[in-house]
Amino acid sequence: MNPIRLMLADDHQMLREGLRRSMEDSGFDVVGEARDGVEAVRLAESLEPDVILMDVSMPNCDGVEACRQVKASGSASRIVMLTMHVDKEVLTNAIRAGATGYLIKDCSTDEIAQAVRMAAGGETVLSPQLARSMLDEVRRLDQKARTEDERTVTKREEEVLQLIADGCSTPEVAAALYISQKTVKNHLASIYQKLDARDRTQAVLQAVRMGIVHLD
């Protein structure tokens, strides 16, 4: 079995040299080193490593942006971010950029080696310090998305609202949209719930405030 092809990206030469020695001792084929984000993007394209260990803080182009550019190019390389600090915002941005893993630099050589193997195998890797932080963030974003979905007015509901704002009755709305009056009433019930309105007037006023409909 061929060794995992690994690329290092860090602006600190001593850290790169130490990582290279320890990763080679762990059986990896270190195919290249980048001193900043720009070089990391260029080398990732030319070397096509299996895994990239990418420092978050680098000059010219930081690690998160370099990760985004590498993944946007269609690269199959798995990217594990390395950082000195636990930062939920940076962690979230890195994962959105396409990072496979995120490690704190004070982890051991064995932990880094295991993370590289896991990343090469398609698994997601997080330092233990980050696992709970990320779980809390995912839960928060998931709850936010659910809340937004619950309040999102559909395109058809917008059409119903606009016709109501134009002064149409339920039968007129049904005729204009080629749907039954019962369907119109169902749409209105959904609209009232989403806009926290008791009746048509409140729904229309709220929709106007939200920019969903316009009054002529």
Secondary structure as UniProt FT lines:
FT   STRAND          5..9
FT   HELIX           13..25
FT   TURN            26..27
FT   STRAND          29..34
FT   HELIX           37..47
FT   STRAND          51..55
FT   HELIX           63..72
FT   TURN            73..74
FT   STRAND          78..83
FT   HELIX           88..97
FT   STRAND          101..104
FT   TURN            105..106
FT   HELIX           109..120
FT   TURN            121..122
FT   STRAND          125..126
FT   HELIX           128..151
FT   HELIX           155..165
FT   TURN            166..167
FT   HELIX           170..177
FT   HELIX           181..195
FT   HELIX           200..209
FT   TURN            210..211
//
